[in-house]
Amino acid sequence: MNPNPETSNLRTEAIAGITTFFTMAYIVVVNPSVLTTEGTGMPFSGVMTATVLLSFVSTLLMGLYARLPYAVASGMGLNAFFTYTVILGKGVPWPTALGITFWAGVLFLLVSLTPIRESIARAVPEGLRIGSAAGIGVFLTFIGLKNSGFVVNDPVTSVRAGHLTPSVMLSLAGFVLMGALLRRKNPLAFLIGIFAVTALGWMLGLVQAPESLFAMPDFSSAFLKMDLWGALKLSMIPSILAILFTDLFDSITSFVGMSHGAGLVDSKGAPKRLREGLIVDSWATLLAGVFGTSSGTVFIESMAGVEVGGRTGRTAVFAALCFLPCLFIAPLAGMVPAFATAPVLVWVGVLMFRSVSALKTDHLEDLVPAFLAIILVPLTFSITQGLIWGFLSHVIFYWLAGRRSEITRTQVVICILASVILAIENSA
């Protein structure tokens, strides 16, 4: 399932791109639902159009410019910050919040055009790289289990096992079917599973067909509605920095983790074509403010396409093209239920967790940062938190272990930035 980039053929890349699209197609409906939460005042149709447009343009850039097989869309953690912290928490009007996102993207791009971001990524210790890949795998598994209904919320224990409802049983059946097909190295394993579960769900009345197949895109209610000058008020600076730093750490960790899991690394273990990928990621944040949605970032669901053979930018191009029709048939794309794509996320998590076999466990100063990354990413629902505490513990434990000479200046700077993010988050 891990072919060489040079030997990946067009058919394989097409299958990979379509697979990636279906594992993250939920963003077309979920992101507008989050941003238009009661009290924000944002228009649902405008945000949906912006979400699709951002996914298409940014993913296409990732394929054509960065030549990487990763898809880009509005980030789930960032849309929650945009909605609940900036708009509802601080009472910022949504056009101003879009302006905040735009300026964060401008700063993000300026940093991306310098060697700073690349230096930061290359400063990630090997153990933390492995830990981040495994942590993302556990994170994806947890999301998949929750989406399927196998794991549910509990007021006492936070989470617990859910009831074996028909949708949960269908999800489990899809997991088994995909596993059988993966064992036979079938490149359509994930797609077959998704379509089979969706079809069975429709037959059992668990999936509703949309009332209409077509919906015209809305370019009038949110597009170019950002308030650029209102976003430059002094009181808005912390929000701009929060988006900048959070997006910075999320994208770096995602690139490092996915590149390591996909084998798209150089001889030193650093992600290939990192600079180009990070530039595209920064444009996704800038364009989000222009289009009318929250910050864009590379999606870890892209690993679904990687696992079925996607290794080049053509995978991202095919994924982008799948988003384009959603400008008109978003209701049809939204027909695929969460319990149909949940098994894909679980399987990708299983496959990404394989990286722990290379983890060095002889010394605590190497083990602790990796362990914190593995455990904190899923428990905090934040890739950023896993990276922050992984870096802080790396510097602290290397200092205590007498290995101070191995701590680089870049790692110290990263720790300072991490502390700034924690201060901003805790003062919000």
For each residue, the residues with C-beta under 8 A, 3 or more apart:
1: 182 185 307 308 309 351
2: 262 263 309
3: 7 8 12 309 311
4: 7 8 311
5: 8 264 311 312
6:
7: 3 4
8: 3 4 5 12 13 309 310 311 312 314
9: 12 13
10: 13 14 314
11: 14 15
12: 3 8 9 15 16 187 308 309 310
13: 8 9 10 16 17 69 309 310 311 312 314 315 318
14: 10 11 17 18 314 318
15: 11 12 18 19 187 188 191 308 309
16: 12 13 19 20 69 187 305 306 308 309 310 315 318
17: 13 14 20 21 69 305 310 314 315 316 317 318 319 320 321 322
18: 14 15 21 22 191 318 319 322
19: 15 16 22 23 190 191 304 305 308 310 344
20: 16 17 23 24 69 71 299 301 302 304 305 310 315 316 319
21: 17 18 24 25 71 318 319 322 323
22: 18 19 25 190 191 194 322 336 341 344
23: 19 20 190 301 304 305 341 344 345 348
24: 20 21 27 71 73 299 301 302
25: 21 22 28 322 326 333 334 336 341
26: 29 30 334 336 338 341
27: 24 30 31 51 55 73 74 76 299
28: 25 31 32 48 51 52 55 323 326 330 333 334
29: 26 32 33 48 330 333 334
30: 26 27 33 34 76
31: 27 28 34 35 47 48 51 73 74 76 79 293 294
32: 28 29 35 36 44 47 48 51
33: 29 30 36 37 44
34: 30 31 37 76 79 80 83
35: 31 32 40 42 47 79 82 83 293 294
36: 32 33 40 42 43 44 47
37: 33 34 40 83 84 88
38:
39: 87 88
40: 35 36 37 83 87 88 94
41: 93 94
42: 35 36 46 47 94 222 292
43: 36 46 47 218 221 222
44: 32 33 36 47 48
45: 48 49 215 218 221
46: 42 43 49 50 218 219 220 221 222 223 225 292
47: 31 32 35 36 42 43 44 50 51 222 292 293
48: 28 29 31 32 44 45 51 52 218 330
49: 45 46 52 53 217 218 219 222 223 291 292 327
50: 46 47 53 54 222 223 288 291 292 293
51: 27 28 31 32 47 48 54 55 73 74 293
52: 28 48 49 55 56 217 323 324 326 327 330
53: 49 50 56 57 217 291 327
54: 50 51 57 58 72 73 74 284 287 288 291 293 296
55: 27 28 51 52 58 59 71 72 73 74 296 320 323 326
56: 52 53 59 60 320 321 323 324 327
57: 53 54 60 61 287 320
58: 54 55 61 62 72 73 280 281 283 284 287 296
59: 55 56 62 63 70 71 72 73 316 317 319 320 323
60: 56 57 63 64 316 317 320 321
61: 57 58 64 65 66 72 280 283
62: 58 59 65 66 68 70 71 72 277 280 298 313 316 320
63: 59 60 66 67 68 69 313 314 315 316 317 319 320
64: 60 61 67 313 317
65: 61 62 276 279 280
66: 61 62 63 70 273 276 277 279 280 313 316
67: 63 64 273 276 312 313
68: 62 63 264 272 273 276 277 312 313 316
69: 13 16 17 20 63 262 302 305 306 310 311 312 313 314 315 316
70: 59 62 66 255 258 277 298 299 302 316
71: 20 21 24 55 59 62 298 299 301 302 305 316 319 320
72: 54 55 58 59 61 62 280 281 284 296 297 298 299
73: 24 27 31 51 54 55 58 59 296 297 299
74: 27 31 51 54 55 78 79 288 293 294 295 296 297
75: 78 79 247 250 294 295 296 297 299
76: 27 30 31 34 79 80
77: 80 81 246 250 381 382 383 384
78: 74 75 81 82 243 246 247 250 294 295 297
79: 31 34 35 74 75 76 82 83 293 294 295
80: 34 76 77 83 84 85
81: 77 78 84 85 86 242 243 246 294
82: 35 78 79 85 86 87 97 101 243 294 295
83: 34 35 37 40 79 80 86 87 88 294
84: 37 80 81 87 88 89
85: 80 81 82 88 89 90 239 242 428
86: 81 82 83 89 90 92 97 100 239
87: 39 40 82 83 84 90 91 92 93 94 97
88: 37 39 40 83 84 85 91
89: 84 85 86 428
90: 85 86 87 239 428
91: 87 88
92: 86 87 96 97 100 236 239
93: 41 87 96 97 227 230
94: 40 41 42 87 97 98
95: 98 99 225 226 227 230
96: 92 93 99 100 226 227 230 231 236
97: 82 86 87 92 93 94 100 101 231 239
98: 94 95 101 102 222 225 226 227 231 288 289 292
99: 95 96 102 103 226 227 228 229 230 231 232 236 289
100: 86 92 96 97 103 104 231 236 239 240 243 289
101: 82 97 98 104 105 226 243 285 288 289 294 295
102: 98 99 105 106 226 228 231 286 288 289 290
103: 99 100 106 107 228 231 232 240 289
104: 100 101 107 108 240 241 243 244 247 285 289 295
105: 101 102 108 109 282 283 284 285 286 287 288 289 295
106: 102 103 109 110 286
107: 103 104 110 111 240 244
108: 104 105 111 112 244 247 248 281 282 285 286
109: 105 106 112 113 279 282 283 286
110: 106 107 113 114
111: 107 108 114 116 117 244 248 282
112: 108 109 117 275 278 279 281 282
113: 109 110 279
114: 110 111 117
115: 118 119
116: 111 119 120
117: 111 112 114 120 121 248 252 275 278
118: 115 121 122 274 275 278
119: 115 116 122 123 410
120: 116 117 123 124 248 252 410 413 414
121: 117 118 124 252 255 256 270 271 274 278
122: 118 119 268 270 410
123: 119 120 408 410 411 414
124: 120 121 128 129 132 252 256
125: 128 129 366 369 394 411
126: 129 130 269 360
127: 130 131 359 360 366 367 369 370 394
128: 124 125 131 132 369 370 373 387 390 391 394
129: 124 125 126 132 133 256 257 260 269
130: 126 127 133 134 260 355 356 358 359 370
131: 127 128 134 135 359 369 370 371 372 373 374 386 390
132: 124 128 129 135 136 253 256 257 260 373 377 383 386 387 390
133: 129 130 136 137 256 257 258 260 261 352 355
134: 130 131 137 138 352 353 355 356 359 370 373 374
135: 131 132 138 139 257 373 374 375 376 377 378 383 386
136: 132 133 139 140 253 254 257 258 261 300 303 349 352 377 383
137: 133 134 140 141 261 348 349 350 351 352 353 355
138: 134 135 141 142 349 353 374 375 377 378
139: 135 136 142 143 300 349 377 378 381 383
140: 136 137 143 144 300 301 303 345 346 348 349 352
141: 137 138 144 145 345 346 349 350 353 378
142: 138 139 145 146 151 349 378
143: 139 140 146 147 342 345
144: 140 141 147 148 341 342 343 344 345 346 349
145: 141 142 148 150 151 342 346
146: 142 143 149 150 151 152 159
147: 143 144 338 339 341 342 345
148: 144 145 151 167 168 171 172 338 339 342 343 346
149: 146 152 162 163 165 167 168 171 339
150: 145 146 161 162 168 171 172 342
151: 142 145 146 148 159 160 161 162
152: 146 149 159 160 161 162
153: 158 159
154: 157 158 159 160
155:
156:
157: 154 160
158: 153 154
159: 146 151 152 153 154
160: 151 152 154 157
161: 150 151 152
162: 149 150 151 152 165 168
163: 149 168
164: 168 169
165: 149 162 168 169
166: 169 170 204 206
167: 148 149 170 171 201 206 337 339
168: 148 149 150 162 163 164 165 171 172 339
169: 164 165 166 172 173
170: 166 167 173 174 197 200 201 204 206 339 340
171: 148 149 150 167 168 174 175 197 339 340 342 343
172: 148 150 168 169 175 176 343
173: 169 170 176 177 197 200
174: 170 171 177 178 193 194 196 197 339 340 342 343
175: 171 172 178 179 193 343 346 347
176: 172 173 179 180
177: 173 174 180 181 192 193 196
178: 174 175 181 182 189 190 192 193 343 344 347
179: 175 176 182 183 347
180: 176 177 183 184
181: 177 178 184 186 188 189 192 193
182: 1 178 179 185 186 189 347
183: 179 180
184: 180 181
185: 1 182
186: 181 182 189 192
187: 12 15 16 308 309
188: 15 181 191 192 308
189: 178 181 182 186 192 193 308
190: 19 22 23 178 193 194 304 307 308 344 347
191: 15 18 19 22 188 194 195
192: 177 178 181 186 188 189 195 196
193: 174 175 177 178 181 189 190 196 197 340 343 344
194: 22 174 190 191 197 198 336 340 341 344
195: 191 192 198 199
196: 174 177 192 193 199 200
197: 170 171 173 174 193 194 200 201 337 339 340 343
198: 194 195 201 202 207 335 336 337 340
199: 195 196 202 203
200: 170 173 196 197 203 204
201: 167 170 197 198 204 206 207 337 339 340
202: 198 199 205 206 207 209
203: 199 200
204: 166 170 200 201
205: 202
206: 166 167 170 201 202 337
207: 198 201 202 335 337
208: 335
209: 202 335
210: 213 331 332 334 335
211: 331
212: 215 331
213: 210 329 331 332
214: 328 329 331
215: 45 212 328 329 330 331
216: 328
217: 49 52 53 327 328
218: 43 45 46 48 49 221 222 223
219: 46 49 223
220: 46 223
221: 43 45 46 218 225 292
222: 42 43 46 47 49 50 98 218 225 291 292 293
223: 46 49 50 218 219 220 290 291 292
224: 290 292
225: 46 95 98 221 222 292
226: 95 96 98 99 101 102 231 289 290 292
227: 93 95 96 98 99 230 231
228: 99 102 103 231 232
229: 99 232
230: 93 95 96 99 227 233 236
231: 96 97 98 99 100 102 103 226 227 228 236 240
232: 99 103 228 229 236
233: 230 236 237
234: 237
235: 238
236: 92 96 99 100 230 231 232 233 239 240
237: 233 234 240 241
238: 235 241 242 424 427 428
239: 85 86 90 92 97 100 236 242 243
240: 100 103 104 107 231 236 237 243 244
241: 104 237 238 244 245 420 424
242: 81 85 238 239 245 246 421 424 425 428
243: 78 81 82 100 101 104 239 240 246 247 285 295
244: 104 107 108 111 240 241 247 248
245: 241 242 248 249 417 420 421 424
246: 77 78 81 242 243 249 250 384 421
247: 75 78 104 108 243 244 250 251 281 282 285 295 297
248: 108 111 117 120 244 245 251 252 417
249: 245 246 252 253 383 384 387 388 418 421
250: 75 77 78 246 247 253 254 297 383 384
251: 247 248 254 255 278 281 297 298
252: 117 120 121 124 248 249 255 256 278 387
253: 132 136 249 250 256 257 383 384 386 387
254: 136 250 251 257 258 297 298 299 300 383
255: 70 121 251 252 258 259 271 274 277 278 281 298
256: 121 124 129 132 133 252 253 259 260 271
257: 129 132 133 135 136 253 254 260 261 300 352 383
258: 70 133 136 254 255 261 262 264 298 300 302 303 306
259: 255 256 262 264 265 271 272 274
260: 129 130 132 133 256 257 263 265 269 271 355
261: 133 136 137 257 258 303 306 351 352 355
262: 2 69 258 259 303 306 311
263: 2 260
264: 5 68 258 259 271 272 311
265: 259 260 268 269 270 271 272
266: 269 270 271 272
267:
268: 122 265
269: 126 129 260 265 266
270: 121 122 265 266 274
271: 121 255 256 259 260 264 265 266 274 277
272: 68 259 264 265 266
273: 66 67 68 276 277
274: 118 121 255 259 270 271 277 278
275: 112 117 118 278 279
276: 65 66 67 68 273 279 280
277: 62 66 68 70 255 271 273 274 280 281 298
278: 112 117 118 121 251 252 255 274 275 281 282
279: 65 66 109 112 113 275 276 282 283
280: 58 61 62 65 66 72 276 277 283 284
281: 58 72 108 112 247 251 255 277 278 284 285 296 297 298
282: 105 108 109 111 112 247 278 279 285 286
283: 58 61 105 109 279 280 286 287
284: 54 58 72 105 280 281 287 288 295 296 297 298
285: 101 104 105 108 243 247 281 282 288 289 295 296 297
286: 102 105 106 108 109 282 283 289 290
287: 54 57 58 105 283 284 290 291 296
288: 50 54 74 98 101 102 105 284 285 291 293 294 295 296
289: 98 99 100 101 102 103 104 105 226 285 286
290: 102 223 224 226 286 287
291: 49 50 53 54 222 223 287 288
292: 42 46 47 49 50 98 221 222 223 224 225 226
293: 31 35 47 50 51 54 74 79 222 288 296
294: 31 35 74 75 78 79 81 82 83 101 288
295: 74 75 78 79 82 101 104 105 243 247 284 285 288
296: 54 55 58 72 73 74 75 281 284 285 287 288 293
297: 72 73 74 75 78 247 250 251 254 281 284 285
298: 62 70 71 72 251 254 255 258 277 281 284 302
299: 20 24 27 70 71 72 73 75 254 302
300: 136 139 140 254 257 258 303 383
301: 20 23 24 71 140 304 345 348
302: 20 24 69 70 71 258 298 299 305 306 310 316 319
303: 136 140 258 261 262 300 306 307 348 351 352
304: 19 20 23 190 301 307 308 344 345 348
305: 16 17 19 20 23 69 71 302 308 310 315 319
306: 16 69 258 261 262 302 303 309 310 311 315
307: 1 190 303 304 347 348 351
308: 1 12 15 16 19 187 188 189 190 304 305
309: 1 2 3 8 12 13 15 16 187 306
310: 8 12 13 16 17 19 20 69 302 305 306 314 315
311: 3 4 5 8 13 69 262 264 306 315
312: 5 8 13 67 68 69 315
313: 62 63 64 66 67 68 69 316 317
314: 8 10 13 14 17 63 69 310 317 318
315: 13 16 17 20 63 69 305 306 310 311 312 318 319
316: 17 20 59 60 62 63 66 68 69 70 71 302 313 319 320
317: 17 59 60 63 64 313 314 320 321
318: 13 14 16 17 18 21 314 315 321 322
319: 17 18 20 21 59 63 71 302 305 315 316 322 323
320: 17 55 56 57 59 60 62 63 71 316 317 323 324
321: 17 56 60 317 318 324
322: 17 18 21 22 25 318 319 325 326
323: 21 28 52 55 56 59 319 320 326
324: 52 56 320 321 327
325: 322 328 329 333
326: 25 28 52 55 322 323 329 330 333
327: 49 52 53 56 217 324 330
328: 214 215 216 217 325
329: 213 214 215 325 326 332 333
330: 28 29 48 52 215 326 327 333 334
331: 210 211 212 213 214 215 334 335
332: 210 213 329 335
333: 25 28 29 325 326 329 330 336
334: 25 26 28 29 210 330 331
335: 198 207 208 209 210 331 332
336: 22 25 26 194 198 333 340 341
337: 167 197 198 201 206 207 340 341
338: 26 147 148 341 342
339: 147 148 149 167 168 170 171 174 197 201 342
340: 170 171 174 193 194 197 198 201 336 337 343
341: 22 23 25 26 144 147 194 336 337 338 344 345
342: 143 144 145 147 148 150 171 174 338 339 345 346
343: 144 148 171 172 174 175 178 193 197 340 346 347
344: 19 22 23 144 178 190 193 194 304 341 347 348
345: 23 140 141 143 144 147 301 304 341 342 348 349
346: 140 141 144 145 148 175 342 343 349 350
347: 175 178 179 182 190 307 343 344 350 351
348: 23 137 140 301 303 304 307 344 345 351 352
349: 136 137 138 139 140 141 142 144 345 346 352 353
350: 137 141 346 347 353 354
351: 1 137 261 303 307 347 348 354
352: 133 134 136 137 140 257 261 303 348 349 355
353: 134 137 138 141 349 350 356
354: 350 351 357
355: 130 133 134 137 260 261 352 358 359
356: 130 134 353 359 374
357: 354
358: 130 355
359: 127 130 131 134 355 356 367 370
360: 126 127 363 366 367
361: 366 367
362: 366
363: 360 366 367 401
364: 367 368 397 401
365: 368 369 394 397 398 400 401 403
366: 125 127 360 361 362 363 369 370
367: 127 359 360 361 363 364 370 371
368: 364 365 371 372 393 394 397
369: 125 127 128 131 365 366 372 373 390 391 393 394 397
370: 127 128 130 131 134 359 366 367 373 374 390
371: 131 367 368 374 375
372: 131 368 369 375 376 386 389 390 393
373: 128 131 132 134 135 369 370 376 377 386 387 389 390
374: 131 134 135 138 356 370 371 377 386
375: 135 138 371 372 378 379 386
376: 135 372 373 379 380 382 385 386 389 390
377: 132 135 136 138 139 373 374 380 382 383 385 386
378: 135 138 139 141 142 375 381
379: 375 376
380: 376 377 385 386
381: 77 139 378
382: 77 376 377 385 386
383: 77 132 135 136 139 249 250 253 254 257 300 377 386 387
384: 77 246 249 250 253 387 388 421
385: 376 377 380 382 388 389
386: 131 132 135 253 372 373 374 375 376 377 380 382 383 389 390
387: 128 132 249 252 253 373 383 384 390 391 418
388: 249 384 385 391 392 418 421 422
389: 372 373 376 385 386 392 393
390: 128 131 132 369 370 372 373 376 386 387 393 394
391: 128 369 387 388 394 395 411 414 415 418
392: 388 389 395 396 415 418 419
393: 368 369 372 389 390 396 397
394: 125 127 128 365 368 369 390 391 397 398 411
395: 391 392 398 399 407 411 412 415
396: 392 393 399 400
397: 364 365 368 369 393 394 400 401
398: 365 394 395 401 403 404 406 407
399: 395 396 403 404 407
400: 365 396 397
401: 363 364 365 397 398
402:
403: 365 398 399 406 407
404: 398 399 407
405:
406: 398 403
407: 395 398 399 403 404 411 412
408: 123 411 412
409: 412 413
410: 119 120 122 123 413 414
411: 123 125 391 394 395 407 408 414 415
412: 395 407 408 409 415 416
413: 120 409 410 416 417
414: 120 123 391 410 411 417 418
415: 391 392 395 411 412 418 419
416: 412 413 419 420
417: 245 248 413 414 420 421
418: 249 387 388 391 392 414 415 421 422
419: 392 415 416 422 423
420: 241 245 416 417 423 424
421: 242 245 246 249 384 388 417 418 424 425
422: 388 418 419 425 426
423: 419 420 426 427
424: 238 241 242 245 420 421 427 428
425: 242 421 422 428
426: 422 423
427: 238 423 424
428: 85 89 90 238 242 424 425
